[in-house]
């Protein structure tokens, strides 16, 4: 029960803003989500972070249209080269920018910090010049251990993004800070992936963390976030638990918390439960 409470609190409950603010996104506007494979997944899955952002706005009376602009493996230079085609030409009112993981993660094939700064600044300037309002997302972690070399290298990239958001008067979703804080609340040991499937790409809990950060960046209050959570948390069949059963998001969280408490893979627990159910059914079916 203690672990379950900690997981739910870490992912679903966030500090209230000082006061409820008007949501800057208005009904009928378009939001382009520019990024890499994390964003592509966030758009491609019904429970991906991009889709959850749209549902969070809808829960508060704002119907917005998403434009997917995430491409797997892309870095800042590639996002800059396709900005006109994938974002500006589609005339969105808003753009979220998620870039930095591959610039660092790809090592020698990545993008050095000074070149990254130039590319990101040009992306923001071109989007702004086209009348697009920009929200900058700090890059999420590369492995769920902040002490590893990639995450230490990423610090300077994210510091730059925070400074640029201030300089250019862009909205900011500090997802790296949110991810570190959420992992701390979940009791992460840095060795087990809690918010990602592979240390980088988000699992459903990671997508919730990202979407919550973006919605906070759009000014949603705790009360407005709760409206969103209440809408989808108990919707039946939105999640697939260990490839075995369709459950609600709340049930998915509860099952994962129970597996963590038992220190066993969720798939093993579900296989055991299914086996017992089948055995019971066979006994009842005997003449």
C-alpha positions, -999 to 999 in steps of 0.1 A, spaced: 0 0 0 29 24 8 45 18 -26 12 23 -44 5 55 -26 40 68 -34 37 60 -71 3 76 -74 14 107 -56 46 111 -76 29 108 -110 -6 122 -105 -3 149 -78 15 181 -84 18 213 -63 -9 239 -69 0 270 -87 -4 302 -67 -36 309 -85 -55 294 -114 -44 311 -147 -62 314 -180 -50 288 -204 -31 306 -232 -41 280 -258 -75 288 -273 -102 266 -288 -96 258 -325 -58 264 -323 -32 240 -335 -2 227 -315 28 213 -334 49 188 -313 85 190 -327 109 164 -315 125 130 -319 113 94 -312 100 103 -278 77 128 -294 68 104 -323 58 79 -297 40 106 -277 19 113 -308 15 77 -321 0 62 -289 -34 71 -276 -17 74 -242 14 92 -255 23 126 -240 12 146 -270 -23 130 -270 -25 134 -232 -17 171 -235 -46 175 -260 -70 156 -237 -59 177 -207 -68 209 -226 -101 193 -237 -110 184 -201 -108 222 -194 -129 233 -224 -101 239 -249 -103 219 -281 -69 220 -299 -56 201 -329 -22 183 -326 4 183 -354 29 154 -350 64 165 -359 85 139 -341 110 118 -361 130 90 -346 167 96 -341 165 133 -350 188 159 -335 188 197 -335 203 201 -370 178 178 -385 149 194 -368 161 228 -380 163 215 -416 127 203 -416 111 230 -395 96 248 -425 80 216 -439 69 199 -407 58 229 -386 58 264 -402 40 253 -434 12 238 -413 5 272 -397 1 261 -360 -5 288 -333 18 268 -309 49 246 -311 65 225 -283 102 219 -289 117 187 -274 153 183 -285 186 173 -269 185 136 -261 200 124 -294 223 154 -296 240 140 -264 231 103 -266 246 98 -301 281 106 -288 305 113 -316 276 114 -340 257 138 -318 257 176 -319 282 196 -297 268 221 -273 278 253 -292 263 239 -325 232 228 -305 228 263 -291 229 278 -326 204 253 -340 179 256 -312 181 294 -312 175 294 -350 145 270 -346 129 293 -320 136 325 -339 122 311 -372 91 297 -355 85 330 -336 90 350 -368 63 329 -384 39 339 -356 42 306 -337 43 307 -299 69 284 -286 71 262 -255 106 248 -248 108 214 -231 140 205 -213 153 172 -224 143 141 -204 169 118 -189 192 94 -208 189 64 -184 171 68 -151 204 75 -132 213 112 -130 249 104 -122 257 87 -155 280 105 -180 252 112 -205 230 128 -180 259 148 -166 267 160 -201 230 169 -207 230 193 -178 247 221 -199 222 215 -227 192 219 -204 207 249 -186 209 266 -220 173 257 -228 162 274 -195 182 305 -203 169 306 -239 133 304 -227 138 334 -205 156 353 -232 131 347 -259 101 349 -235 90 313 -244 69 291 -221 90 264 -204 82 229 -193 112 217 -172 106 180 -179 141 170 -168 136 185 -134 101 169 -132 115 135 -142 142 136 -115 117 147 -89 92 121 -99 118 93 -98 129 105 -63 93 103 -51 89 69 -66 120 57 -46 141 50 -77 174 32 -72 187 43 -106 189 7 -118 153 -1 -125 134 18 -152 102 33 -137 92 59 -162 107 45 -194 108 12 -212 145 13 -220 159 43 -200 149 68 -227 116 61 -243 86 67 -220 63 41 -206 27 52 -198 38 66 -164 65 86 -182 40 99 -207 18 111 -178 48 128 -163 57 146 -196 21 156 -203 16 169 -168 47 191 -172 36 205 -205 1 212 -191 17 229 -161 37 249 -186 5 260 -202 -6 273 -168 -31 246 -157 -37 247 -120 -40 217 -97 -78 219 -100 -76 219 -138 -51 190 -138 -74 170 -116 -103 175 -141 -81 159 -167 -69 131 -144 -105 123 -134 -115 121 -170 -90 94 -182 -77 77 -150 -107 54 -148 -115 50 -185 -118 13 -190 -93 -5 -213 -69 23 -221 -39 3 -210 -25 -31 -217 -8 -47 -187 21 -69 -196 4 -78 -228 -22 -98 -209 -52 -77 -200 -68 -43 -209 -72 -22 -178 -78 15 -169 -48 37 -162 -55 37 -125 -56 -1 -125 -24 -1 -145 -7 20 -118 -21 -2 -91 -8 -34 -108 26 -20 -113 28 -8 -77 17 -42 -65 44 -59 -87 70 -35 -73 59 -44 -38 61 -81 -45 95 -75 -63 83 -96 -92 77 -89 -129 41 -79 -135 40 -104 -164 49 -133 -140 21 -123 -116 -5 -120 -143 6 -153 -159 1 -170 -125 -33 -154 -120 -44 -164 -155 -32 -200 -148 -52 -202 -116 -83 -188 -133 -80 -214 -162 -74 -242 -137 -106 -232 -118 -126 -229 -150 -115 -264 -161 -125 -279 -128 -159 -263 -130 -163 -276 -166 -157 -312 -157 -188 -334 -159 
